[in-house]
Amino acid sequence: MTAKEDGADRRTAAQHAVAEHLRLTAAGSTAAWVALFAPDAVLEFPYAPVGVPRQVQGREALFEHMSHFPETFDVEFVDLVFHETVDPSLAIAEFRSRGTALPTGKPYEQTCISVVRTDGDGLITHYLDYWNPLVAIEALTPDSAPSDPELGVTFGG
């Protein structure tokens, strides 16, 4: 296998990991979703609001973090676009989510950008997730709730 073929294979594997991440998240398949990550992988949220960790590391913590996502949001991810990178193990993806916050019935729609690193086996080692937490907070806040500067959002236990 040539270096060019190896690079193409790694790029395909990295992009596949991101696409599977979106598919499994939308399907509520948390256990299968966690299997996409290396054992010591990091999921990072630069814009995390109060009450949401900025970083989650390791499969057990990832599972706990996402364990309630299926009962919190019914979403689909659409308009997935990958941006070319020099490093074939790095995938930069832009996509939209659209769906419903299940506790409130309110719409949940936003645009996301993800920067994802994978290893030689195509497992995610680092997932940098740029999403707008204010959209999630708004979708999960009942219309009847009083204003509260401490409002946060969580998907785990």
C-alpha positions as CSV (number, residue, x, y, z in Angstrom):
1,M,0.0,0.0,0.0
2,T,1.4,3.4,-0.9
3,A,1.4,6.4,1.4
4,K,-1.2,8.0,-0.7
5,E,-3.5,5.0,-0.5
6,D,-2.9,4.8,3.3
7,G,-3.8,8.5,3.6
8,A,-6.9,8.0,1.6
9,D,-7.9,5.0,3.8
10,R,-7.3,7.0,7.0
11,R,-9.3,10.0,5.7
12,T,-12.2,7.6,4.7
13,A,-12.0,6.0,8.2
14,A,-12.0,9.4,10.0
15,Q,-15.0,10.7,8.0
16,H,-16.8,7.4,8.5
17,A,-16.3,7.7,12.3
18,V,-17.9,11.1,12.2
19,A,-20.8,10.0,10.0
20,E,-21.4,7.0,12.3
21,H,-21.2,9.3,15.4
22,L,-24.1,11.3,13.9
23,R,-26.1,8.2,12.8
24,L,-25.7,6.4,16.2
25,T,-26.4,9.6,18.2
26,A,-29.7,10.2,16.2
27,A,-30.6,6.5,16.6
28,G,-30.1,6.7,20.4
29,S,-27.6,3.8,20.2
30,T,-25.3,5.0,23.0
31,A,-23.4,1.8,23.6
32,A,-22.6,1.5,19.8
33,W,-21.7,5.2,19.8
34,V,-19.2,4.7,22.6
35,A,-17.5,1.9,20.6
36,L,-16.5,4.5,18.0
37,F,-14.1,6.0,20.5
38,A,-10.7,4.8,21.6
39,P,-10.6,3.7,25.3
40,D,-9.1,7.0,26.5
41,A,-10.7,9.3,24.0
42,V,-11.6,12.9,24.8
43,L,-14.9,14.7,23.9
44,E,-14.5,18.4,24.3
45,F,-17.1,21.2,24.4
46,P,-15.4,24.6,24.2
47,Y,-18.8,26.4,24.7
48,A,-20.1,24.2,27.5
49,P,-22.6,26.1,29.8
50,V,-22.6,25.9,33.5
51,G,-23.5,22.4,34.6
52,V,-22.0,20.7,31.5
53,P,-18.4,19.5,31.6
54,R,-16.0,21.0,29.1
55,Q,-14.3,17.7,28.7
56,V,-15.3,14.1,29.0
57,Q,-12.6,11.4,28.9
58,G,-12.8,7.6,28.5
59,R,-15.5,5.3,27.3
60,E,-17.2,4.9,30.7
61,A,-17.5,8.6,31.2
62,L,-18.6,9.1,27.5
63,F,-21.4,6.6,28.1
64,E,-22.5,8.3,31.3
65,H,-22.4,11.7,29.6
66,M,-24.6,10.6,26.7
67,S,-26.8,8.0,28.5
68,H,-29.9,10.2,28.6
69,F,-29.5,11.8,25.2
70,P,-32.1,9.5,23.5
71,E,-34.8,10.5,26.0
72,T,-33.8,14.2,25.8
73,F,-33.6,14.8,22.1
74,D,-35.2,13.3,19.0
75,V,-32.9,14.5,16.2
76,E,-31.6,13.9,12.8
77,F,-28.4,15.3,11.4
78,V,-28.4,16.7,7.9
79,D,-26.3,18.6,5.4
80,L,-23.1,16.8,6.5
81,V,-20.1,18.4,4.7
82,F,-16.4,17.4,5.3
83,H,-13.7,20.0,4.8
84,E,-10.4,18.8,3.4
85,T,-7.5,18.6,5.7
86,V,-3.8,17.9,5.3
87,D,-3.8,15.3,8.0
88,P,-5.9,12.3,6.9
89,S,-6.6,11.3,10.4
90,L,-8.3,14.7,11.0
91,A,-11.9,15.2,9.9
92,I,-13.6,18.6,10.0
93,A,-17.3,18.3,9.6
94,E,-20.1,20.9,9.3
95,F,-23.7,19.7,9.7
96,R,-27.1,20.7,11.1
97,S,-29.3,19.0,13.6
98,R,-33.0,19.3,13.5
99,G,-35.5,17.7,15.8
100,T,-37.4,18.1,19.1
101,A,-36.5,18.4,22.7
102,L,-38.6,15.6,24.1
103,P,-39.2,17.0,27.6
104,T,-40.7,20.2,26.2
105,G,-41.8,19.4,22.7
106,K,-39.9,22.5,21.5
107,P,-37.9,22.4,18.3
108,Y,-34.2,21.8,18.5
109,E,-32.3,23.0,15.5
110,Q,-28.7,24.1,15.2
111,T,-25.6,24.2,13.1
112,C,-22.5,22.4,14.4
113,I,-18.8,22.1,13.5
114,S,-16.8,19.2,14.7
115,V,-13.0,18.7,14.6
116,V,-12.3,15.0,15.0
117,R,-9.0,13.1,15.3
118,T,-8.9,9.3,14.8
119,D,-6.2,6.7,15.3
120,G,-4.9,4.1,12.9
121,D,-7.9,1.9,13.6
122,G,-10.3,4.6,12.8
123,L,-11.4,5.1,16.4
124,I,-12.1,8.6,17.6
125,T,-9.3,9.9,19.9
126,H,-10.4,13.5,20.2
127,Y,-13.7,15.0,19.3
128,L,-13.9,18.8,19.6
129,D,-17.6,19.7,19.4
130,Y,-18.6,23.3,18.5
131,W,-22.3,23.5,19.2
132,N,-24.4,26.3,20.7
133,P,-25.5,25.3,24.2
134,L,-28.0,28.3,24.3
135,V,-30.0,26.5,21.6
136,A,-30.2,23.4,23.7
137,I,-31.1,25.3,26.9
138,E,-33.9,27.2,25.1
139,A,-35.3,23.9,23.7
140,L,-35.2,22.2,27.1
141,T,-36.6,25.2,29.0
142,P,-40.4,25.1,29.3
143,D,-42.2,28.2,28.2
144,S,-43.6,28.6,31.7
145,A,-40.2,28.5,33.5
146,P,-39.0,31.7,35.1
147,S,-35.8,33.2,33.9
148,D,-32.8,31.7,35.7
149,P,-29.1,32.6,35.0
150,E,-28.1,29.2,36.4
151,L,-30.0,27.2,33.7
152,G,-27.8,24.5,32.2
153,V,-28.3,21.4,30.1
154,T,-27.2,17.8,30.7
155,F,-27.7,14.5,28.8
156,G,-26.0,12.1,31.3
157,G,-26.9,10.8,34.7
